[in-house]
Amino acid sequence: MNDLASAPADAPAWPEEPEHNPGPLHQPWRALVALLELALAALACWAALTCWSSAVSTITTRLSDGTELTSTRYAGDWVGGAIGLATVAAILLVDALRQLLLAVRTRRRKHRRYAR
């Protein structure tokens, strides 16, 4: 059964408009959170570079005929740590950008009115 047909005659035909509540998006303290996240991202980048330099080792061997053989060895756990820390740094950078945008401005949505 149609709800409009069963409504009393004095009731409005359209539902009430919701109140406009922008919410707690624009908060200037988010700039401090973004700054902290940037510092943590820089620390994670430094740690990733340190892990990577620990992961790579070059070994040079001199044979009896005078030729040199060079080989590079990668330690898997250090490489994995470097990749993980670089990923954490990237996520922190993206979230710092989001926090900074929320601290500076928010976009107001146009309030849609019901057609009458």
Biopython code that builds the backbone (N, CA, C, O; Angstrom):
import numpy as np
from Bio.PDB.StructureBuilder import StructureBuilder

atoms = [
    (1, "MET", "N", (0.842, -1.175, 0.000)),
    (1, "MET", "CA", (0.000, 0.000, 0.000)),
    (1, "MET", "C", (0.889, 1.240, 0.000)),
    (1, "MET", "O", (1.960, 1.240, 0.607)),
    (2, "ASN", "N", (0.459, 2.265, -0.661)),
    (2, "ASN", "CA", (1.219, 3.502, -0.787)),
    (2, "ASN", "C", (1.160, 4.270, 0.532)),
    (2, "ASN", "O", (0.085, 4.449, 1.105)),
    (3, "ASP", "N", (2.326, 4.724, 1.011)),
    (3, "ASP", "CA", (2.379, 5.461, 2.282)),
    (3, "ASP", "C", (1.723, 6.821, 2.164)),
    (3, "ASP", "O", (1.132, 7.302, 3.131)),
    (4, "LEU", "N", (1.811, 7.456, 1.000)),
    (4, "LEU", "CA", (1.210, 8.776, 0.847)),
    (4, "LEU", "C", (-0.317, 8.707, 0.865)),
    (4, "LEU", "O", (-0.979, 9.631, 1.336)),
    (5, "ALA", "N", (-0.868, 7.615, 0.355)),
    (5, "ALA", "CA", (-2.327, 7.473, 0.342)),
    (5, "ALA", "C", (-2.869, 7.232, 1.741)),
    (5, "ALA", "O", (-3.994, 7.629, 2.043)),
    (6, "SER", "N", (-2.077, 6.581, 2.607)),
    (6, "SER", "CA", (-2.556, 6.290, 3.948)),
    (6, "SER", "C", (-2.252, 7.419, 4.934)),
    (6, "SER", "O", (-2.686, 7.356, 6.084)),
    (7, "ALA", "N", (-1.518, 8.445, 4.512)),
    (7, "ALA", "CA", (-1.177, 9.548, 5.408)),
    (7, "ALA", "C", (-2.404, 10.435, 5.611)),
    (7, "ALA", "O", (-3.245, 10.547, 4.719)),
    (8, "PRO", "N", (-2.506, 11.062, 6.779)),
    (8, "PRO", "CA", (-3.619, 11.985, 7.015)),
    (8, "PRO", "C", (-3.561, 13.163, 6.048)),
    (8, "PRO", "O", (-2.500, 13.472, 5.507)),
    (9, "ALA", "N", (-4.667, 13.802, 5.834)),
    (9, "ALA", "CA", (-4.771, 14.891, 4.867)),
    (9, "ALA", "C", (-3.949, 16.102, 5.272)),
    (9, "ALA", "O", (-3.465, 16.825, 4.400)),
    (10, "ASP", "N", (-3.771, 16.353, 6.587)),
    (10, "ASP", "CA", (-3.032, 17.536, 7.020)),
    (10, "ASP", "C", (-1.522, 17.287, 7.105)),
    (10, "ASP", "O", (-0.773, 18.224, 7.387)),
    (11, "ALA", "N", (-1.053, 16.063, 6.873)),
    (11, "ALA", "CA", (0.377, 15.760, 6.917)),
    (11, "ALA", "C", (1.036, 16.240, 5.627)),
    (11, "ALA", "O", (0.414, 16.191, 4.566)),
    (12, "PRO", "N", (2.297, 16.708, 5.701)),
    (12, "PRO", "CA", (2.980, 17.157, 4.476)),
    (12, "PRO", "C", (3.236, 15.962, 3.558)),
    (12, "PRO", "O", (3.444, 14.837, 4.014)),
    (13, "ALA", "N", (3.215, 16.234, 2.265)),
    (13, "ALA", "CA", (3.392, 15.176, 1.281)),
    (13, "ALA", "C", (4.845, 14.726, 1.185)),
    (13, "ALA", "O", (5.121, 13.590, 0.800)),
    (14, "TRP", "N", (5.781, 15.620, 1.538)),
    (14, "TRP", "CA", (7.196, 15.291, 1.439)),
    (14, "TRP", "C", (7.784, 15.156, 2.833)),
    (14, "TRP", "O", (7.309, 15.806, 3.764)),
    (15, "PRO", "N", (8.791, 14.340, 2.994)),
    (15, "PRO", "CA", (9.418, 14.209, 4.318)),
    (15, "PRO", "C", (10.116, 15.512, 4.720)),
    (15, "PRO", "O", (10.454, 16.349, 3.883)),
    (16, "GLU", "N", (10.313, 15.644, 5.996)),
    (16, "GLU", "CA", (11.000, 16.825, 6.533)),
    (16, "GLU", "C", (12.422, 16.877, 5.985)),
    (16, "GLU", "O", (13.038, 15.837, 5.751)),
    (17, "GLU", "N", (12.940, 18.077, 5.781)),
    (17, "GLU", "CA", (14.312, 18.231, 5.334)),
    (17, "GLU", "C", (15.245, 17.975, 6.514)),
    (17, "GLU", "O", (14.995, 18.455, 7.619)),
    (18, "PRO", "N", (16.303, 17.233, 6.287)),
    (18, "PRO", "CA", (17.242, 16.988, 7.379)),
    (18, "PRO", "C", (17.994, 18.275, 7.722)),
    (18, "PRO", "O", (18.223, 19.130, 6.867)),
    (19, "GLU", "N", (18.363, 18.383, 8.977)),
    (19, "GLU", "CA", (19.125, 19.559, 9.402)),
    (19, "GLU", "C", (20.535, 19.469, 8.832)),
    (19, "GLU", "O", (21.107, 18.384, 8.727)),
    (20, "HIS", "N", (21.084, 20.619, 8.467)),
    (20, "HIS", "CA", (22.432, 20.654, 7.899)),
    (20, "HIS", "C", (23.440, 20.653, 9.039)),
    (20, "HIS", "O", (23.533, 21.611, 9.807)),
    (21, "ASN", "N", (24.187, 19.568, 9.134)),
    (21, "ASN", "CA", (25.222, 19.446, 10.152)),
    (21, "ASN", "C", (26.536, 19.149, 9.443)),
    (21, "ASN", "O", (26.733, 18.020, 8.994)),
    (22, "PRO", "N", (27.456, 20.127, 9.323)),
    (22, "PRO", "CA", (28.669, 19.902, 8.565)),
    (22, "PRO", "C", (29.601, 18.879, 9.195)),
    (22, "PRO", "O", (30.434, 18.308, 8.491)),
    (23, "GLY", "N", (29.495, 18.633, 10.471)),
    (23, "GLY", "CA", (30.340, 17.642, 11.114)),
    (23, "GLY", "C", (31.684, 18.218, 11.525)),
    (23, "GLY", "O", (32.019, 19.354, 11.191)),
    (24, "PRO", "N", (32.434, 17.432, 12.243)),
    (24, "PRO", "CA", (33.715, 17.915, 12.772)),
    (24, "PRO", "C", (34.884, 17.698, 11.818)),
    (24, "PRO", "O", (35.915, 17.175, 12.241)),
    (25, "LEU", "N", (34.764, 18.080, 10.551)),
    (25, "LEU", "CA", (35.852, 17.860, 9.616)),
    (25, "LEU", "C", (36.938, 18.929, 9.723)),
    (25, "LEU", "O", (38.124, 18.606, 9.799)),
    (26, "HIS", "N", (36.541, 20.185, 9.729)),
    (26, "HIS", "CA", (37.527, 21.267, 9.753)),
    (26, "HIS", "C", (38.011, 21.470, 11.178)),
    (26, "HIS", "O", (37.346, 22.111, 11.991)),
    (27, "GLN", "N", (39.172, 20.919, 11.464)),
    (27, "GLN", "CA", (39.763, 21.054, 12.789)),
    (27, "GLN", "C", (41.232, 21.428, 12.610)),
    (27, "GLN", "O", (42.021, 20.628, 12.107)),
    (28, "PRO", "N", (41.599, 22.645, 13.020)),
    (28, "PRO", "CA", (42.975, 23.104, 12.784)),
    (28, "PRO", "C", (44.048, 22.273, 13.489)),
    (28, "PRO", "O", (45.203, 22.303, 13.065)),
    (29, "TRP", "N", (43.717, 21.544, 14.533)),
    (29, "TRP", "CA", (44.732, 20.736, 15.213)),
    (29, "TRP", "C", (45.218, 19.599, 14.324)),
    (29, "TRP", "O", (46.229, 18.966, 14.626)),
    (30, "ARG", "N", (44.507, 19.335, 13.231)),
    (30, "ARG", "CA", (44.942, 18.285, 12.310)),
    (30, "ARG", "C", (46.270, 18.647, 11.637)),
    (30, "ARG", "O", (46.980, 17.760, 11.163)),
    (31, "ALA", "N", (46.609, 19.930, 11.590)),
    (31, "ALA", "CA", (47.897, 20.339, 11.018)),
    (31, "ALA", "C", (49.049, 19.813, 11.875)),
    (31, "ALA", "O", (50.096, 19.444, 11.345)),
    (32, "LEU", "N", (48.864, 19.776, 13.179)),
    (32, "LEU", "CA", (49.902, 19.220, 14.061)),
    (32, "LEU", "C", (50.036, 17.717, 13.856)),
    (32, "LEU", "O", (51.142, 17.179, 13.904)),
    (33, "VAL", "N", (48.925, 17.044, 13.629)),
    (33, "VAL", "CA", (48.969, 15.604, 13.346)),
    (33, "VAL", "C", (49.713, 15.364, 12.036)),
    (33, "VAL", "O", (50.502, 14.424, 11.932)),
    (34, "ALA", "N", (49.466, 16.211, 11.033)),
    (34, "ALA", "CA", (50.151, 16.076, 9.750)),
    (34, "ALA", "C", (51.658, 16.295, 9.913)),
    (34, "ALA", "O", (52.460, 15.590, 9.300)),
    (35, "LEU", "N", (52.034, 17.255, 10.726)),
    (35, "LEU", "CA", (53.449, 17.510, 10.972)),
    (35, "LEU", "C", (54.113, 16.323, 11.663)),
    (35, "LEU", "O", (55.231, 15.940, 11.316)),
    (36, "LEU", "N", (53.424, 15.747, 12.637)),
    (36, "LEU", "CA", (53.946, 14.567, 13.333)),
    (36, "LEU", "C", (54.082, 13.390, 12.361)),
    (36, "LEU", "O", (55.069, 12.656, 12.411)),
    (37, "GLU", "N", (53.107, 13.214, 11.493)),
    (37, "GLU", "CA", (53.177, 12.123, 10.522)),
    (37, "GLU", "C", (54.302, 12.339, 9.516)),
    (37, "GLU", "O", (54.931, 11.374, 9.081)),
    (38, "LEU", "N", (54.564, 13.592, 9.139)),
    (38, "LEU", "CA", (55.691, 13.875, 8.246)),
    (38, "LEU", "C", (57.020, 13.523, 8.922)),
    (38, "LEU", "O", (57.921, 12.979, 8.283)),
    (39, "ALA", "N", (57.136, 13.833, 10.207)),
    (39, "ALA", "CA", (58.356, 13.494, 10.936)),
    (39, "ALA", "C", (58.529, 11.977, 11.035)),
    (39, "ALA", "O", (59.638, 11.465, 10.885)),
    (40, "LEU", "N", (57.434, 11.262, 11.286)),
    (40, "LEU", "CA", (57.509, 9.803, 11.353)),
    (40, "LEU", "C", (57.830, 9.196, 9.989)),
    (40, "LEU", "O", (58.533, 8.189, 9.910)),
    (41, "ALA", "N", (57.319, 9.803, 8.915)),
    (41, "ALA", "CA", (57.629, 9.320, 7.564)),
    (41, "ALA", "C", (59.116, 9.521, 7.250)),
    (41, "ALA", "O", (59.745, 8.658, 6.639)),
    (42, "ALA", "N", (59.668, 10.649, 7.664)),
    (42, "ALA", "CA", (61.100, 10.893, 7.445)),
    (42, "ALA", "C", (61.943, 9.880, 8.221)),
    (42, "ALA", "O", (62.951, 9.385, 7.716)),
    (43, "LEU", "N", (61.525, 9.579, 9.445)),
    (43, "LEU", "CA", (62.226, 8.589, 10.257)),
    (43, "LEU", "C", (62.130, 7.200, 9.622)),
    (43, "LEU", "O", (63.100, 6.443, 9.634)),
    (44, "ALA", "N", (60.972, 6.869, 9.073)),
    (44, "ALA", "CA", (60.797, 5.570, 8.415)),
    (44, "ALA", "C", (61.650, 5.488, 7.147)),
    (44, "ALA", "O", (62.199, 4.429, 6.843)),
    (45, "CYS", "N", (61.767, 6.587, 6.408)),
    (45, "CYS", "CA", (62.634, 6.601, 5.218)),
    (45, "CYS", "C", (64.093, 6.394, 5.601)),
    (45, "CYS", "O", (64.808, 5.635, 4.947)),
    (46, "TRP", "N", (64.530, 7.056, 6.642)),
    (46, "TRP", "CA", (65.904, 6.892, 7.114)),
    (46, "TRP", "C", (66.161, 5.443, 7.537)),
    (46, "TRP", "O", (67.202, 4.871, 7.213)),
    (47, "ALA", "N", (65.214, 4.861, 8.253)),
    (47, "ALA", "CA", (65.364, 3.471, 8.689)),
    (47, "ALA", "C", (65.349, 2.516, 7.490)),
    (47, "ALA", "O", (66.070, 1.518, 7.491)),
    (48, "ALA", "N", (64.542, 2.810, 6.476)),
    (48, "ALA", "CA", (64.506, 1.965, 5.278)),
    (48, "ALA", "C", (65.842, 2.011, 4.538)),
    (48, "ALA", "O", (66.336, 0.984, 4.073)),
    (49, "LEU", "N", (66.419, 3.196, 4.432)),
    (49, "LEU", "CA", (67.720, 3.311, 3.772)),
    (49, "LEU", "C", (68.812, 2.596, 4.567)),
    (49, "LEU", "O", (69.714, 1.992, 3.987)),
    (50, "THR", "N", (68.729, 2.665, 5.873)),
    (50, "THR", "CA", (69.692, 1.964, 6.718)),
    (50, "THR", "C", (69.548, 0.456, 6.556)),
    (50, "THR", "O", (70.548, -0.256, 6.464)),
    (51, "CYS", "N", (68.324, -0.031, 6.521)),
    (51, "CYS", "CA", (68.091, -1.462, 6.302)),
    (51, "CYS", "C", (68.604, -1.898, 4.940)),
    (51, "CYS", "O", (69.213, -2.960, 4.814)),
    (52, "TRP", "N", (68.360, -1.083, 3.919)),
    (52, "TRP", "CA", (68.783, -1.454, 2.572)),
    (52, "TRP", "C", (70.306, -1.516, 2.479)),
    (52, "TRP", "O", (70.857, -2.421, 1.852)),
    (53, "SER", "N", (70.986, -0.550, 3.106)),
    (53, "SER", "CA", (72.452, -0.578, 3.050)),
    (53, "SER", "C", (73.005, -1.765, 3.832)),
    (53, "SER", "O", (74.091, -2.252, 3.517)),
    (54, "SER", "N", (72.284, -2.238, 4.842)),
    (54, "SER", "CA", (72.711, -3.437, 5.558)),
    (54, "SER", "C", (72.398, -4.700, 4.765)),
    (54, "SER", "O", (73.027, -5.735, 4.985)),
    (55, "ALA", "N", (71.452, -4.635, 3.861)),
    (55, "ALA", "CA", (71.013, -5.808, 3.112)),
    (55, "ALA", "C", (71.966, -6.159, 1.979)),
    (55, "ALA", "O", (72.084, -7.331, 1.619)),
    (56, "VAL", "N", (72.641, -5.181, 1.414)),
    (56, "VAL", "CA", (73.467, -5.408, 0.230)),
    (56, "VAL", "C", (74.935, -5.490, 0.648)),
    (56, "VAL", "O", (75.465, -4.590, 1.299)),
    (57, "SER", "N", (75.575, -6.591, 0.259)),
    (57, "SER", "CA", (77.013, -6.709, 0.505)),
    (57, "SER", "C", (77.680, -7.199, -0.779)),
    (57, "SER", "O", (77.174, -8.103, -1.444)),
    (58, "THR", "N", (78.813, -6.598, -1.119)),
    (58, "THR", "CA", (79.553, -6.946, -2.329)),
    (58, "THR", "C", (80.817, -7.690, -1.930)),
    (58, "THR", "O", (81.566, -7.257, -1.055)),
    (59, "ILE", "N", (81.034, -8.818, -2.592)),
    (59, "ILE", "CA", (82.201, -9.655, -2.300)),
    (59, "ILE", "C", (83.049, -9.726, -3.562)),
    (59, "ILE", "O", (82.562, -10.092, -4.632)),
    (60, "THR", "N", (84.321, -9.372, -3.426)),
    (60, "THR", "CA", (85.253, -9.435, -4.546)),
    (60, "THR", "C", (86.292, -10.505, -4.250)),
    (60, "THR", "O", (86.925, -10.507, -3.195)),
    (61, "THR", "N", (86.452, -11.409, -5.201)),
    (61, "THR", "CA", (87.403, -12.510, -5.042)),
    (61, "THR", "C", (88.436, -12.431, -6.161)),
    (61, "THR", "O", (88.087, -12.287, -7.333)),
    (62, "ARG", "N", (89.719, -12.528, -5.784)),
    (62, "ARG", "CA", (90.792, -12.504, -6.773)),
    (62, "ARG", "C", (91.281, -13.945, -6.972)),
    (62, "ARG", "O", (91.665, -14.629, -6.023)),
    (63, "LEU", "N", (91.253, -14.372, -8.218)),
    (63, "LEU", "CA", (91.704, -15.719, -8.546)),
    (63, "LEU", "C", (93.219, -15.740, -8.730)),
    (63, "LEU", "O", (93.858, -14.690, -8.803)),
    (64, "SER", "N", (93.780, -16.927, -8.803)),
    (64, "SER", "CA", (95.242, -17.075, -8.904)),
    (64, "SER", "C", (95.790, -16.533, -10.222)),
    (64, "SER", "O", (96.961, -16.161, -10.298)),
    (65, "ASP", "N", (94.950, -16.485, -11.264)),
    (65, "ASP", "CA", (95.433, -15.957, -12.543)),
    (65, "ASP", "C", (95.291, -14.438, -12.641)),
    (65, "ASP", "O", (95.624, -13.861, -13.676)),
    (66, "GLY", "N", (94.806, -13.782, -11.589)),
    (66, "GLY", "CA", (94.734, -12.324, -11.556)),
    (66, "GLY", "C", (93.364, -11.745, -11.861)),
    (66, "GLY", "O", (93.170, -10.538, -11.716)),
    (67, "THR", "N", (92.408, -12.562, -12.280)),
    (67, "THR", "CA", (91.072, -12.034, -12.559)),
    (67, "THR", "C", (90.298, -11.848, -11.258)),
    (67, "THR", "O", (90.502, -12.557, -10.273)),
    (68, "GLU", "N", (89.421, -10.884, -11.297)),
    (68, "GLU", "CA", (88.594, -10.600, -10.118)),
    (68, "GLU", "C", (87.150, -10.963, -10.409)),
    (68, "GLU", "O", (86.617, -10.641, -11.471)),
    (69, "LEU", "N", (86.535, -11.623, -9.471)),
    (69, "LEU", "CA", (85.122, -11.951, -9.550)),
    (69, "LEU", "C", (84.392, -11.135, -8.487)),
    (69, "LEU", "O", (84.778, -11.109, -7.318)),
    (70, "THR", "N", (83.331, -10.474, -8.928)),
    (70, "THR", "CA", (82.549, -9.659, -7.988)),
    (70, "THR", "C", (81.141, -10.236, -7.912)),
    (70, "THR", "O", (80.499, -10.481, -8.934)),
    (71, "SER", "N", (80.682, -10.443, -6.716)),
    (71, "SER", "CA", (79.311, -10.925, -6.528)),
    (71, "SER", "C", (78.627, -10.059, -5.476)),
    (71, "SER", "O", (79.260, -9.527, -4.563)),
    (72, "THR", "N", (77.327, -9.941, -5.636)),
    (72, "THR", "CA", (76.530, -9.147, -4.701)),
    (72, "THR", "C", (75.586, -10.085, -3.973)),
    (72, "THR", "O", (74.941, -10.940, -4.580)),
    (73, "ARG", "N", (75.516, -9.909, -2.669)),
    (73, "ARG", "CA", (74.661, -10.761, -1.845)),
    (73, "ARG", "C", (73.599, -9.881, -1.192)),
    (73, "ARG", "O", (73.905, -8.819, -0.650)),
    (74, "TYR", "N", (72.347, -10.337, -1.249)),
    (74, "TYR", "CA", (71.237, -9.629, -0.625)),
    (74, "TYR", "C", (70.712, -10.462, 0.536)),
    (74, "TYR", "O", (70.437, -11.652, 0.383)),
    (75, "ALA", "N", (70.577, -9.836, 1.684)),
    (75, "ALA", "CA", (70.006, -10.514, 2.850)),
    (75, "ALA", "C", (68.502, -10.262, 2.836)),
    (75, "ALA", "O", (68.055, -9.118, 2.925)),
    (76, "GLY", "N", (67.733, -11.327, 2.723)),
    (76, "GLY", "CA", (66.294, -11.210, 2.512)),
    (76, "GLY", "C", (65.539, -10.515, 3.626)),
    (76, "GLY", "O", (64.612, -9.753, 3.354)),
    (77, "ASP", "N", (65.911, -10.757, 4.873)),
    (77, "ASP", "CA", (65.173, -10.122, 5.974)),
    (77, "ASP", "C", (65.403, -8.614, 6.003)),
    (77, "ASP", "O", (64.494, -7.856, 6.341)),
    (78, "TRP", "N", (66.610, -8.174, 5.652)),
    (78, "TRP", "CA", (66.873, -6.731, 5.608)),
    (78, "TRP", "C", (66.159, -6.072, 4.432)),
    (78, "TRP", "O", (65.678, -4.944, 4.544)),
    (79, "VAL", "N", (66.091, -6.777, 3.308)),
    (79, "VAL", "CA", (65.378, -6.248, 2.136)),
    (79, "VAL", "C", (63.890, -6.127, 2.453)),
    (79, "VAL", "O", (63.255, -5.125, 2.125)),
    (80, "GLY", "N", (63.345, -7.154, 3.089)),
    (80, "GLY", "CA", (61.925, -7.108, 3.486)),
    (80, "GLY", "C", (61.643, -5.987, 4.466)),
    (80, "GLY", "O", (60.611, -5.322, 4.374)),
    (81, "GLY", "N", (62.557, -5.775, 5.406)),
    (81, "GLY", "CA", (62.391, -4.668, 6.349)),
    (81, "GLY", "C", (62.437, -3.320, 5.667)),
    (81, "GLY", "O", (61.676, -2.418, 6.015)),
    (82, "ALA", "N", (63.334, -3.174, 4.686)),
    (82, "ALA", "CA", (63.433, -1.910, 3.956)),
    (82, "ALA", "C", (62.167, -1.644, 3.148)),
    (82, "ALA", "O", (61.679, -0.515, 3.110)),
    (83, "ILE", "N", (61.635, -2.682, 2.501)),
    (83, "ILE", "CA", (60.409, -2.515, 1.716)),
    (83, "ILE", "C", (59.231, -2.197, 2.633)),
    (83, "ILE", "O", (58.403, -1.345, 2.311)),
    (84, "GLY", "N", (59.158, -2.873, 3.765)),
    (84, "GLY", "CA", (58.072, -2.601, 4.723)),
    (84, "GLY", "C", (58.135, -1.184, 5.270)),
    (84, "GLY", "O", (57.108, -0.512, 5.364)),
    (85, "LEU", "N", (59.322, -0.724, 5.630)),
    (85, "LEU", "CA", (59.462, 0.636, 6.152)),
    (85, "LEU", "C", (59.166, 1.684, 5.083)),
    (85, "LEU", "O", (58.595, 2.732, 5.389)),
    (86, "ALA", "N", (59.542, 1.420, 3.846)),
    (86, "ALA", "CA", (59.218, 2.359, 2.771)),
    (86, "ALA", "C", (57.712, 2.420, 2.540)),
    (86, "ALA", "O", (57.172, 3.484, 2.235)),
    (87, "THR", "N", (57.038, 1.290, 2.681)),
    (87, "THR", "CA", (55.577, 1.273, 2.539)),
    (87, "THR", "C", (54.912, 2.055, 3.658)),
    (87, "THR", "O", (53.964, 2.802, 3.418)),
    (88, "VAL", "N", (55.401, 1.890, 4.876)),
    (88, "VAL", "CA", (54.864, 2.654, 6.017)),
    (88, "VAL", "C", (55.077, 4.147, 5.801)),
    (88, "VAL", "O", (54.192, 4.948, 6.102)),
    (89, "ALA", "N", (56.241, 4.529, 5.282)),
    (89, "ALA", "CA", (56.516, 5.941, 5.019)),
    (89, "ALA", "C", (55.563, 6.505, 3.968)),
    (89, "ALA", "O", (55.098, 7.638, 4.092)),
    (90, "ALA", "N", (55.275, 5.716, 2.938)),
    (90, "ALA", "CA", (54.352, 6.182, 1.895)),
    (90, "ALA", "C", (52.942, 6.363, 2.451)),
    (90, "ALA", "O", (52.270, 7.341, 2.123)),
    (91, "ILE", "N", (52.494, 5.443, 3.277)),
    (91, "ILE", "CA", (51.162, 5.555, 3.881)),
    (91, "ILE", "C", (51.098, 6.766, 4.803)),
    (91, "ILE", "O", (50.092, 7.475, 4.827)),
    (92, "LEU", "N", (52.159, 7.006, 5.557)),
    (92, "LEU", "CA", (52.189, 8.177, 6.434)),
    (92, "LEU", "C", (52.155, 9.473, 5.628)),
    (92, "LEU", "O", (51.512, 10.438, 6.042)),
    (93, "LEU", "N", (52.827, 9.508, 4.500)),
    (93, "LEU", "CA", (52.803, 10.715, 3.664)),
    (93, "LEU", "C", (51.413, 10.984, 3.101)),
    (93, "LEU", "O", (50.963, 12.129, 3.074)),
    (94, "VAL", "N", (50.738, 9.940, 2.654)),
    (94, "VAL", "CA", (49.391, 10.117, 2.112)),
    (94, "VAL", "C", (48.438, 10.586, 3.210)),
    (94, "VAL", "O", (47.612, 11.469, 2.978)),
    (95, "ASP", "N", (48.545, 10.003, 4.399)),
    (95, "ASP", "CA", (47.662, 10.415, 5.480)),
    (95, "ASP", "C", (47.999, 11.816, 5.980)),
    (95, "ASP", "O", (47.103, 12.556, 6.389)),
    (96, "ALA", "N", (49.274, 12.190, 5.952)),
    (96, "ALA", "CA", (49.641, 13.553, 6.345)),
    (96, "ALA", "C", (49.038, 14.572, 5.387)),
    (96, "ALA", "O", (48.587, 15.636, 5.811)),
    (97, "LEU", "N", (49.030, 14.250, 4.097)),
    (97, "LEU", "CA", (48.396, 15.140, 3.122)),
    (97, "LEU", "C", (46.897, 15.253, 3.387)),
    (97, "LEU", "O", (46.333, 16.345, 3.311)),
    (98, "ARG", "N", (46.253, 14.134, 3.696)),
    (98, "ARG", "CA", (44.822, 14.157, 4.000)),
    (98, "ARG", "C", (44.539, 14.983, 5.250)),
    (98, "ARG", "O", (43.594, 15.771, 5.266)),
    (99, "GLN", "N", (45.340, 14.816, 6.291)),
    (99, "GLN", "CA", (45.157, 15.582, 7.520)),
    (99, "GLN", "C", (45.363, 17.075, 7.270)),
    (99, "GLN", "O", (44.642, 17.910, 7.818)),
    (100, "LEU", "N", (46.344, 17.399, 6.446)),
    (100, "LEU", "CA", (46.608, 18.807, 6.156)),
    (100, "LEU", "C", (45.451, 19.434, 5.383)),
    (100, "LEU", "O", (45.065, 20.571, 5.655)),
    (101, "LEU", "N", (44.901, 18.702, 4.427)),
    (101, "LEU", "CA", (43.755, 19.232, 3.693)),
    (101, "LEU", "C", (42.537, 19.398, 4.592)),
    (101, "LEU", "O", (41.778, 20.353, 4.426)),
    (102, "LEU", "N", (42.339, 18.501, 5.526)),
    (102, "LEU", "CA", (41.216, 18.637, 6.446)),
    (102, "LEU", "C", (41.447, 19.772, 7.448)),
    (102, "LEU", "O", (40.492, 20.357, 7.960)),
    (103, "ALA", "N", (42.709, 20.078, 7.721)),
    (103, "ALA", "CA", (42.990, 21.182, 8.647)),
    (103, "ALA", "C", (42.790, 22.532, 7.975)),
    (103, "ALA", "O", (42.365, 23.490, 8.620)),
    (104, "VAL", "N", (43.091, 22.614, 6.693)),
    (104, "VAL", "CA", (43.042, 23.899, 5.996)),
    (104, "VAL", "C", (41.632, 24.245, 5.548)),
    (104, "VAL", "O", (41.145, 25.347, 5.802)),
    (105, "ARG", "N", (40.988, 23.317, 4.893)),
    (105, "ARG", "CA", (39.665, 23.643, 4.358)),
    (105, "ARG", "C", (38.825, 22.380, 4.247)),
    (105, "ARG", "O", (39.332, 21.258, 4.228)),
    (106, "THR", "N", (37.539, 22.608, 4.175)),
    (106, "THR", "CA", (36.606, 21.549, 3.830)),
    (106, "THR", "C", (35.666, 22.090, 2.779)),
    (106, "THR", "O", (35.442, 23.296, 2.682)),
    (107, "ARG", "N", (35.137, 21.209, 2.019)),
    (107, "ARG", "CA", (34.219, 21.599, 0.968)),
    (107, "ARG", "C", (32.804, 21.485, 1.494)),
    (107, "ARG", "O", (32.422, 20.468, 2.074)),
    (108, "ARG", "N", (32.053, 22.504, 1.294)),
    (108, "ARG", "CA", (30.654, 22.430, 1.702)),
    (108, "ARG", "C", (29.832, 21.827, 0.584)),
    (108, "ARG", "O", (29.962, 22.196, -0.583)),
    (109, "ARG", "N", (29.001, 20.910, 0.960)),
    (109, "ARG", "CA", (28.098, 20.330, -0.027)),
    (109, "ARG", "C", (26.894, 21.228, -0.181)),
    (109, "ARG", "O", (26.428, 21.846, 0.777)),
    (110, "LYS", "N", (26.406, 21.289, -1.381)),
    (110, "LYS", "CA", (25.174, 22.034, -1.584)),
    (110, "LYS", "C", (24.039, 21.204, -1.019)),
    (110, "LYS", "O", (23.921, 20.007, -1.282)),
    (111, "HIS", "N", (23.224, 21.859, -0.249)),
    (111, "HIS", "CA", (22.115, 21.164, 0.382)),
    (111, "HIS", "C", (21.027, 20.950, -0.654)),
    (111, "HIS", "O", (20.505, 21.905, -1.230)),
    (112, "ARG", "N", (20.692, 19.694, -0.885)),
    (112, "ARG", "CA", (19.662, 19.397, -1.875)),
    (112, "ARG", "C", (18.281, 19.576, -1.253)),
    (112, "ARG", "O", (17.992, 19.047, -0.180)),
    (113, "ARG", "N", (17.471, 20.302, -1.921)),
    (113, "ARG", "CA", (16.097, 20.465, -1.463)),
    (113, "ARG", "C", (15.214, 19.468, -2.185)),
    (113, "ARG", "O", (15.475, 19.080, -3.324)),
    (114, "TYR", "N", (14.194, 19.075, -1.510)),
    (114, "TYR", "CA", (13.234, 18.170, -2.112)),
    (114, "TYR", "C", (12.374, 18.938, -3.106)),
    (114, "TYR", "O", (11.989, 20.080, -2.855)),
    (115, "ALA", "N", (12.082, 18.315, -4.212)),
    (115, "ALA", "CA", (11.211, 18.952, -5.203)),
    (115, "ALA", "C", (9.782, 18.950, -4.671)),
    (115, "ALA", "O", (9.285, 17.937, -4.178)),
    (116, "ARG", "N", (9.158, 20.064, -4.778)),
    (116, "ARG", "CA", (7.791, 20.159, -4.257)),
    (116, "ARG", "C", (6.819, 20.372, -5.359)),
    (116, "ARG", "O", (5.618, 20.476, -5.110)),
]
sb = StructureBuilder()
sb.init_structure("model")
sb.init_model(0)
sb.init_chain("A")
sb.init_seg("    ")
for serial, (resi, resn, name, xyz) in enumerate(atoms, 1):
    if name == "N":
        sb.init_residue(resn, " ", resi, " ")
    sb.init_atom(name, np.array(xyz, "f"), 0.0, 1.0, " ", f" {name:<3s}", serial, name[0])
structure = sb.get_structure()
